[in-house]
Amino acid sequence: MRILIVYHSDYGSTEKMAQAIAAGASASQPNCHISTKQAAETGLDDLQQADVIFFGTPVHMGSMAWQMKKLVDETSKLWMENVLEGKVGGVFATGGGLGSAGGGIEQTLISLHSNFLEHGMIVVGFPKSLPSYADAGLQWGVAARTSNHEGMPQGINESALVAARSYGAHVAAMAAHILGFDL
Ligand SMILES: Cc1cc2nc3c(=O)[nH]c(=O)nc-3n(C[C@H](O)[C@H](O)[C@H](O)COP(=O)(O)O)c2cc1C
C-alpha cells in the first residue's frame, strides 16, 4: 500500500503534523510505502500512484493556503479520467485559531473533504475515541491550534502531534482494510 502525505507549510507547523501522520501510519502498517511531499513539489503522477492520500494545509484567511488550492485545482485533469476514484483520503490542518471557533479550520478541512469526495475517493474521519482527539481533533480530521490567546504563534504542541500520529495510524489501518491490503 502506498501512502502519500501532501502538505503546504510556510513556518513548519503543518510539516511537523505531516511527519507525525507518517510516523503513525508507519507504526500501524509497517509494510506500506510512505512519502511526504510539499504541495508545490507534488505532481499528478504522485497522486495517481498512491493508494492513500492525505492533504494538509495551514489556514490562510479562513481557507486552505493557495499552494494547496493550486494542486487541488490541477487535480481536475485526474477528475476527467476518474483516476482518484476508490482511493482513501485523510485531511489535516493547522491554524492560529484566534477566537472561539477555530479561525476557519473546520471549513478548511471540509473543503479538502469536498475535493476528495468529488473525485470519488473514500474519506476517513477522525473518531473521538482516538488519543488526543480532545486536543486536536475534529470529526473531519486533525485540527491543530498553533497560536496563543494573544494570537501569537507558539508552534505545535505534543498533544497535537499525538493526535496526528493516532489519526495517521487510524487512516492507514482503515485503508488497508478497505483496499484489501490486510488480507
Ligand atoms: C497569510 C496568513 C493567513 C492566516 N490566516 C489564518 C486564519 O484565517 N485563521 C487561522 O486560524 N490562522 C491563520 N493563520 C495562521 C496559520 O494558519 C498558522 O500559523 C499555521 O499553523 C501556520 O502553519 P505553517 O507553520 O505550517 O506555515 C494565517 C497565517 C498566515 C501566514
The ligand as an ORCA input file, in Angstrom:
! r2SCAN-3c Opt
* xyz 0 1
  C      -1.201     34.713      5.449
  C      -1.694     34.014      6.690
  C      -3.034     33.966      6.954
  C      -3.510     33.298      8.080
  N      -4.868     33.226      8.287
  C      -5.335     32.490      9.319
  C      -6.753     32.323      9.507
  O      -7.583     32.845      8.771
  N      -7.170     31.562     10.533
  C      -6.294     30.959     11.397
  O      -6.741     30.245     12.304
  N      -4.947     31.097     11.258
  C      -4.453     31.839     10.240
  N      -3.099     31.970     10.058
  C      -2.173     31.283     10.990
  C      -1.630     29.980     10.393
  O      -2.689     29.160      9.914
  C      -0.881     29.175     11.441
  O       0.173     29.940     11.979
  C      -0.379     27.878     10.871
  O      -0.161     26.949     11.904
  C       0.915     28.042     10.065
  O       1.310     26.796      9.556
  P       2.775     26.552      8.997
  O       3.734     26.711     10.153
  O       2.755     25.141      8.516
  O       3.017     27.533      7.895
  C      -2.600     32.662      8.953
  C      -1.224     32.734      8.699
  C      -0.770     33.392      7.574
  C       0.722     33.440      7.317
*
